[in-house]
Amino acid sequence: MEVLGPMLYVLLVALLYYMWTFRGTGGLDQLIDRAEHEHHRVHKVISRHPRGGTWQQYQRWLDAVK
């Protein structure tokens, strides 16, 4: 239990570093636009393959939709 505290601090520092390094990638509008684009890609794949498939098939289908 005593090891948990330092591990949480290391995790916090890692998350803060990750957030700091990616802060310059764009604002909220750009993030929303990117998420919307990915959302539409997923819907295209689902509409083309409604019965689904394996994870490898899904990745291949998603790459084909770009």
C-alpha positions as CSV (number, residue, x, y, z in Angstrom):
1,M,0.0,0.0,0.0
2,E,2.9,2.3,0.7
3,V,4.1,1.9,-2.9
4,L,0.8,3.1,-4.4
5,G,1.4,6.8,-3.5
6,P,4.7,7.2,-5.4
7,M,3.3,5.3,-8.3
8,L,0.3,7.6,-8.5
9,Y,2.6,10.6,-8.5
10,V,4.6,9.1,-11.4
11,L,1.4,8.5,-13.3
12,L,0.3,12.1,-12.7
13,V,3.6,13.5,-13.9
14,A,3.4,11.2,-17.0
15,L,-0.1,12.4,-17.8
16,L,0.8,16.1,-17.3
17,Y,3.8,15.6,-19.6
18,Y,1.6,14.0,-22.2
19,M,-0.9,16.8,-22.0
20,W,1.8,19.5,-22.2
21,T,3.5,18.0,-25.3
22,F,0.2,17.8,-27.2
23,R,-1.2,21.2,-26.1
24,G,0.0,22.8,-29.4
25,T,-1.8,20.5,-31.7
26,G,-4.8,22.8,-32.1
27,G,-7.7,24.2,-30.3
28,L,-11.1,22.9,-29.3
29,D,-12.6,23.5,-32.7
30,Q,-9.9,21.5,-34.4
31,L,-10.3,18.7,-31.9
32,I,-14.1,18.6,-32.5
33,D,-13.6,18.6,-36.3
34,R,-11.2,15.7,-36.0
35,A,-13.6,13.7,-33.8
36,E,-16.5,14.4,-36.2
37,H,-14.4,13.1,-39.1
38,E,-13.6,9.9,-37.2
39,H,-17.2,9.5,-36.1
40,H,-18.4,9.6,-39.8
41,R,-15.7,7.1,-40.8
42,V,-16.9,4.7,-38.2
43,H,-20.5,5.1,-39.3
44,K,-19.6,4.4,-42.9
45,V,-17.8,1.2,-41.9
46,I,-20.8,0.1,-39.8
47,S,-23.2,0.8,-42.6
48,R,-21.1,-1.1,-45.1
49,H,-20.6,-4.1,-42.8
50,P,-23.6,-4.2,-40.4
51,R,-22.9,-7.8,-39.3
52,G,-19.4,-6.9,-38.1
53,G,-16.3,-8.9,-38.2
54,T,-13.0,-9.5,-36.5
55,W,-10.9,-6.7,-35.2
56,Q,-8.4,-7.1,-38.1
57,Q,-11.2,-6.9,-40.6
58,Y,-12.6,-3.8,-38.9
59,Q,-9.2,-2.1,-39.0
60,R,-8.8,-3.0,-42.7
61,W,-12.3,-1.6,-43.5
62,L,-11.6,1.6,-41.5
63,D,-8.4,2.1,-43.5
64,A,-10.2,1.7,-46.7
65,V,-12.8,4.4,-45.8
66,K,-10.4,7.3,-45.3
